[in-house]
């Protein structure tokens, strides 16, 4: 197995807002973010999102808006205006309207060593197309097709409807807007963030993160990618992760040619299930990356997700349950800081329920009779357990479940499906037990590994 070592570059940041010019004189650059990195012509390039805002005036909040004639106008509202119900550096709610305080465009920067970057002299290379609100224009994901053409897809909002836009170029400097690749049609939120279009079998999968969509953190649309029309045709929606903590999923191809996906394991304040976890807030951090998962196409053409094989290199001491049927709790020799991988394999037909209990902060129930797996996590504010989601497993087949646990999270893989959830426990001891419930489930395998 290849060993990967990652450390922060000592001379970060590579670029700052002060290095960049706004697109108009009455604006200022506030941040540069979400770069797409690539190699071309022996050089390293970055396709960057630049966020800019109206230059502040004392006593006022400002927001750029798209007017009916397609122009960008600036609205300034007094800070003590009674119509303001909430505000932050990024957004405000004024008279019931959710408004962002910045708008975005994209630029290119080049480097010979990957450390020192020079801005392309004719930036910005892409601004929001006509009719697209520049305040909701973000997150370009770049790739190159076999014919040498470059494409990127980015997130947008079209009249309050989440959308992904497609652009194409032959030289990375001159981009053509190809149109709306896909849109919500009122089903999946008002704005799409962090889109990613990837091959899946003979079709393509567009992964998006919808804003203000209570039912989904991430949505995948499976369809036929038409380069000529600039559209994803006959798109079928699927959910890549049934848990509450899987957002902004992005993918890459590893050295073996596998498509690997990662995501942010947390959420924004506006999400219905967002929780201000005590440990995270105290440590001034919010979430982490999920484990890498391999994406493949099933026989039905839909995506299947599995833990990356290189995760097995993390395994250390192994523990195996010798019971043929789980008649008594099986408890691992755990402390609060131990990370685990647990493998559960059950026959196709049987009664009884199996329960995984992680201290008093996380639980999972596996019911072979109903073919259902359900997870629960403790809300540290309310001190109660809440439902984290469920997986419905196929009938008449053996059940295999792989569970990865650490101090703050659980990632569950079963039959090509996933469920990711955060939980936090400040106890010095955090016992991990597998317990029988309503019978004694028959076991094929019950095994665990301590992880490095």
C-alpha positions in Angstrom: 0.0 0.0 0.0 1.2 3.5 -0.8 1.8 5.7 2.2 0.6 9.3 1.9 2.1 12.1 4.1 0.4 15.5 4.0 1.6 18.7 5.7 0.8 22.4 5.3 3.1 24.4 3.1 5.1 26.7 5.3 4.6 29.8 3.1 0.8 29.7 2.8 -1.2 31.4 1.6 -0.3 31.3 -2.1 -2.7 34.1 -3.0 -4.6 36.6 -0.9 -7.4 39.1 -1.6 -4.8 41.9 -1.7 -3.1 40.2 -4.6 -6.2 40.5 -6.8 -8.1 43.4 -8.4 -11.9 43.7 -8.3 -14.0 43.6 -11.5 -15.2 47.2 -10.9 -13.8 50.2 -9.0 -16.6 50.4 -6.4 -16.0 46.8 -5.2 -13.2 45.2 -3.1 -12.0 41.5 -3.1 -12.9 39.8 0.1 -11.6 36.2 -0.5 -10.2 33.9 -3.1 -11.3 30.3 -2.8 -12.2 26.9 -4.3 -9.3 26.6 -6.8 -9.3 24.0 -9.5 -5.7 22.9 -10.0 -4.4 21.5 -13.3 -1.2 21.0 -15.4 -1.0 22.4 -19.0 2.0 23.2 -21.2 4.5 22.2 -18.5 3.0 24.7 -16.0 0.6 24.5 -13.1 -2.6 26.5 -13.3 -5.3 27.5 -10.9 -8.9 28.3 -11.9 -10.0 30.4 -8.9 -13.3 31.8 -7.6 -12.9 35.4 -6.5 -15.6 36.9 -4.2 -16.0 40.7 -4.1 -18.3 43.1 -2.4 -19.3 46.7 -2.6 -16.8 48.9 -0.7 -18.4 49.3 2.8 -19.9 52.6 4.0 -20.1 53.2 7.8 -23.5 52.4 9.2 -24.7 50.5 6.1 -24.9 46.9 4.9 -24.6 46.4 1.2 -25.6 43.6 -1.2 -25.2 43.3 -5.0 -28.3 42.2 -6.8 -29.2 41.3 -10.4 -31.9 43.7 -11.7 -34.6 42.8 -14.2 -32.6 44.2 -17.1 -29.6 42.0 -16.3 -27.4 44.6 -14.7 -25.8 44.4 -11.2 -27.0 47.0 -8.8 -26.0 47.7 -5.2 -28.5 48.0 -2.4 -27.4 49.7 0.8 -29.5 49.2 4.0 -28.9 51.0 7.3 -27.6 48.6 9.9 -30.5 49.6 12.2 -33.1 49.0 9.6 -36.0 47.1 11.3 -36.4 44.9 8.2 -33.0 43.2 8.9 -33.7 40.0 10.9 -30.1 38.6 10.7 -26.8 39.5 9.1 -23.2 38.3 8.9 -20.2 39.2 6.8 -21.5 36.8 4.1 -25.3 37.4 4.0 -28.3 39.2 5.4 -32.0 38.6 5.7 -33.9 41.8 4.8 -37.7 42.0 4.7 -37.7 38.2 4.4 -35.2 38.1 1.5 -32.0 36.1 1.9 -29.3 38.2 0.3 -25.6 37.6 -0.2 -23.1 40.4 0.4 -20.6 39.3 -2.3 -20.6 38.3 -6.0 -18.1 36.1 -7.8 -16.1 35.7 -11.0 -13.3 33.3 -12.0 -9.7 34.0 -12.9 -6.6 32.0 -14.0 -3.2 32.0 -12.3 0.0 30.2 -13.5 3.1 28.9 -11.8 6.3 27.1 -12.9 6.9 25.6 -9.4 3.5 25.3 -7.8 4.4 27.9 -5.2 4.7 31.3 -6.8 1.7 32.2 -9.0 1.2 35.0 -11.5 -2.2 36.2 -12.5 -3.2 36.0 -16.2 -3.1 39.6 -17.5 -6.6 39.5 -19.0 -8.5 38.3 -15.9 -11.3 37.7 -15.2 -11.6 34.8 -17.7 -15.2 34.1 -16.8 -18.0 36.3 -15.3 -21.6 35.3 -14.7 -23.5 35.0 -18.0 -26.4 37.2 -18.8 -29.3 36.4 -16.6 -27.3 34.6 -14.0 -27.0 36.3 -10.6 -23.3 36.9 -9.9 -23.9 36.6 -6.2 -24.9 33.0 -6.8 -22.1 32.0 -9.3 -19.4 29.8 -7.8 -17.2 26.7 -7.4 -15.8 25.8 -10.9 -14.7 22.1 -11.4 -12.4 21.7 -14.3 -11.5 18.7 -16.5 -10.1 17.8 -19.9 -11.8 15.6 -22.5 -10.0 13.1 -24.7 -10.2 15.4 -27.7 -8.2 18.0 -25.8 -11.0 20.4 -25.0 -11.3 21.8 -21.5 -14.6 22.1 -19.6 -15.8 23.3 -16.3 -19.1 23.1 -14.5 -20.0 25.6 -11.8 -22.9 26.2 -9.4 -25.6 28.9 -9.9 -29.1 30.0 -9.1 -31.6 30.7 -11.9 -34.6 32.6 -10.6 -34.4 30.8 -7.3 -33.7 27.4 -8.8 -30.4 25.6 -8.3 -28.5 25.0 -11.5 -25.1 23.8 -12.9 -23.6 25.7 -15.8 -21.2 24.4 -18.4 -18.3 26.2 -20.0 -15.8 25.0 -22.6 -12.3 26.2 -23.8 -9.5 25.2 -26.1 -6.8 27.2 -24.3 -8.0 27.8 -20.7 -8.1 31.6 -21.3 -11.0 32.0 -23.6 -14.2 30.3 -22.4 -17.5 29.7 -24.1 -20.7 29.5 -22.1 -22.4 26.3 -23.3 -25.6 26.6 -21.3 -27.4 25.1 -18.3 -26.1 21.5 -17.8 -28.9 20.7 -15.3 -31.2 22.5 -12.9 -33.3 21.8 -9.9 -36.8 22.3 -11.5 -38.1 23.1 -8.0 -36.9 19.8 -6.5 -33.4 20.3 -5.1 -32.9 23.7 -3.5 -32.5 27.3 -4.6 -28.7 27.2 -5.3 -26.3 24.4 -6.3 -22.8 24.5 -4.8 -19.6 22.5 -5.6 -20.8 20.6 -8.7 -18.8 17.7 -10.0 -19.5 15.9 -13.3 -17.9 12.4 -13.5 -18.1 9.4 -15.8 -20.2 6.5 -14.5 -20.2 3.4 -16.7 -21.6 4.6 -20.1 -23.2 7.7 -18.6 -22.3 10.6 -16.4 -23.1 11.5 -12.8 -23.5 15.2 -11.7 -23.0 15.6 -8.0 -24.3 18.9 -6.5 -24.8 20.3 -3.0 -28.2 22.0 -2.9 -28.8 25.0 -0.6 -32.0 25.4 1.3 -33.1 21.8 0.5 -34.2 20.1 3.8 -34.2 16.5 2.3 -30.7 16.5 0.8 -27.2 17.4 1.6 -25.9 16.1 -1.7 -27.7 15.0 -4.8 -26.4 13.0 -7.8 -28.1 13.2 -11.2 -27.3 10.2 -13.5 -27.8 10.9 -17.2 -26.3 11.2 -20.7 -23.8 14.0 -21.1 -24.3 15.7 -24.4 -21.4 18.0 -25.3 -23.2 19.2 -28.4 -26.2 20.4 -26.4 -24.4 21.2 -23.2 -26.9 19.2 -21.2 -27.2 16.2 -19.0 -30.1 14.4 -20.6 -32.7 12.1 -19.0 -31.2 12.7 -15.6 -32.2 10.4 -12.7 -31.6 11.6 -9.1 -30.0 9.5 -6.5 -28.7 10.2 -3.0 -25.0 9.4 -2.5 -25.1 9.4 1.3 -28.2 8.9 3.6 -26.6 10.6 6.6 -26.8 14.3 7.7 -23.1 15.0 7.2 -22.0 14.7 3.6 -21.6 18.0 1.7 -19.6 19.4 -1.2 -18.5 16.0 -2.5 -15.6 16.2 -5.0 -13.8 13.4 -6.9 -10.5 12.6 -8.5 -8.9 9.6 -10.3 -6.3 7.7 -8.2 -3.1 6.1 -9.5 -5.0 2.8 -10.2 -7.7 4.6 -12.3 -10.4 4.4 -9.7 -12.8 7.3 -9.2 -12.5 8.5 -5.6 -14.9 10.8 -3.8 -14.5 12.9 -0.7 -16.8 15.2 1.0 -17.1 17.7 3.9 -18.5 16.0 6.9 -20.6 18.8 8.4 -23.0 21.6 7.3 -23.9 25.2 7.2 -26.0 27.1 9.8 -29.0 27.3 7.4 -29.3 23.5 7.2 -32.3 22.1 9.1 -30.1 19.5 10.9 -27.2 21.7 11.6 -26.0 21.4 15.2 -23.4 23.6 16.9 -21.5 20.7 18.4 -19.7 21.7 21.6 -16.3 20.1 20.8 -16.1 21.6 17.4 -17.2 25.1 18.5 -14.7 25.1 21.4 -11.9 24.0 19.0 -12.8 26.7 16.4 -13.2 24.1 13.6 -16.2 22.7 11.8 -16.1 19.3 10.3 -13.5 17.3 8.4 -13.1 15.3 5.2 -14.8 11.9 5.0 -12.9 8.8 4.2 -12.1 8.3 0.5 -14.7 6.1 -1.2 -14.5 4.5 -4.6 -17.4 5.2 -7.0 -18.4 2.5 -9.5 -21.4 1.7 -11.6 -23.7 -1.1 -10.6 -25.5 -3.5 -12.9 -28.4 -1.1 -12.9 -26.2 1.8 -14.0 -26.5 3.6 -10.6 -23.5 4.5 -8.4 -22.1 2.1 -5.8 -19.7 3.4 -3.1 -17.1 1.4 -1.2 -14.2 2.3 1.2 -11.0 2.9 -0.7 -8.8 -0.3 -0.6 -5.9 1.6 0.9 -7.8 2.2 4.1 -6.9 -1.4 4.9 -3.3 -0.2 5.5 -4.6 1.5 8.6 -5.5 -1.8 10.3 -3.5 -2.8 13.3 -4.7 -5.2 16.0 -7.6 -7.5 15.0 -10.4 -8.8 17.2 -12.9 -11.5 16.2 -16.1 -12.6 17.8 -16.2 -16.4 18.0 -20.0 -16.7 18.7 -22.0 -18.4 15.9 -25.0 -16.5 17.1 -24.9 -13.3 19.0 -26.4 -14.2 22.3 -24.4 -11.8 24.5 -22.9 -8.4 24.1 -19.5 -8.3 22.3 -17.5 -5.3 23.7 -14.3 -4.0 22.2 -11.4 -2.9 24.5 -11.9 0.7 23.8 -10.9 4.1 25.1 -12.3 7.4 23.8 -9.5 8.0 21.3 -9.5 4.6 19.6 -10.5 4.5 16.0 -12.2 1.3 14.7 -13.2 -0.6 11.5 -15.9 -3.1 12.2 -17.1 -5.8 9.7 -20.5 -7.4 10.2 -21.7 -10.2 7.9 -25.1 -11.9 8.4 -26.9 -14.6 6.5 -29.8 -13.6 4.2 -32.7 -14.9 6.2 -33.0 -14.6 9.9 -34.9 -12.9 12.7 -33.6 -10.7 15.5 -31.9 -7.3 15.5 -28.2 -6.4 16.0 -27.3 -3.1 17.7 -24.0 -1.2 17.7 -23.6 1.1 20.7 -20.8 3.6 21.0 -20.9 4.9 24.5 -24.0 7.0 24.9 -23.3 9.2 21.8 -24.0 6.9 18.7 -26.0 3.8 17.9 -26.8 1.7 14.8 -29.5 -0.9 14.5 -29.4 -3.6 11.8 -32.7 -5.5 11.3 -32.3 -8.4 8.9 -36.0 -9.1 8.8 -36.9 -5.7 7.4 -33.5 -5.3 5.7 -33.1 -1.9 7.3 -30.0 -0.2 8.8 -30.7 2.9 10.9 -28.3 5.2 12.8 -28.8 7.6 15.8 -26.5 10.3 17.2 -26.6 12.3 20.4 -27.4 16.0 20.2 -25.0 17.5 22.7 -27.1 20.6 23.1 -30.4 18.7 23.9 -28.7 15.6 25.3 -31.0 13.4 23.3 -30.5 10.8 20.6 -31.8 11.8 17.1 -32.4 9.8 13.9 -29.4 10.2 11.5 -30.9 8.3 8.6 -31.4 4.8 7.2 -30.3 2.4 4.5 -32.7 0.0 2.8 -30.8 -3.2 1.9 -31.8 -5.5 -1.0 -33.9 -8.6 -0.1 -32.8 -12.2 -0.1 -29.1 -11.5 0.0 -26.4 -11.8 2.7 -25.8 -8.6 4.6 -22.3 -7.1 4.8 -21.7 -3.8 6.7 -18.4 -2.0 7.2 -18.4 0.7 9.9 -15.6 3.2 10.5 -15.6 5.0 13.9 -13.4 7.6 15.5 -13.6 10.2 18.2 -16.2 12.3 16.3 -17.7 10.4 13.4 -19.2 7.2 11.9 -19.1 6.2 8.3 -21.2 3.2 7.3 -21.0 1.2 4.1 -23.5 -1.5 3.1 -24.5 -2.8 -0.3 -22.8 0.1 -2.1 -24.7 2.6 0.0 -23.3 5.0 2.6 -24.4 6.8 5.7 -22.1 9.5 7.3 -22.8 11.1 10.7 -21.0 13.3 13.2 -21.1 12.7 16.9 -19.1 14.1 19.9 -18.4 12.6 23.2 -16.2 14.1 25.9 -16.1 11.0 28.1 -12.7 9.6 28.9 -14.1 6.1 28.2 -16.3 5.3 25.2 -17.1 1.5 25.1 -18.0 0.1 21.7 -20.4 -2.9 21.9 -22.4 -5.1 19.5 -25.6 -6.4 21.2 -28.4 -8.7 20.3 -32.0 -7.5 20.4 -35.2 -9.4 19.9 -33.4 -12.7 19.3 -29.9 -14.0 18.7 -28.8 -13.0 15.1 -26.7 -15.6 13.3 -23.2 -14.4 12.4 -21.1 -15.1 9.4 -18.4 -12.6 10.5 -18.1 -10.1 13.3 -14.6 -8.7 13.3 -12.9 -5.4 14.3 -9.6 -3.7 13.7 -8.0 -0.9 15.7 -6.9 1.7 13.2 -3.8 3.8 13.2 
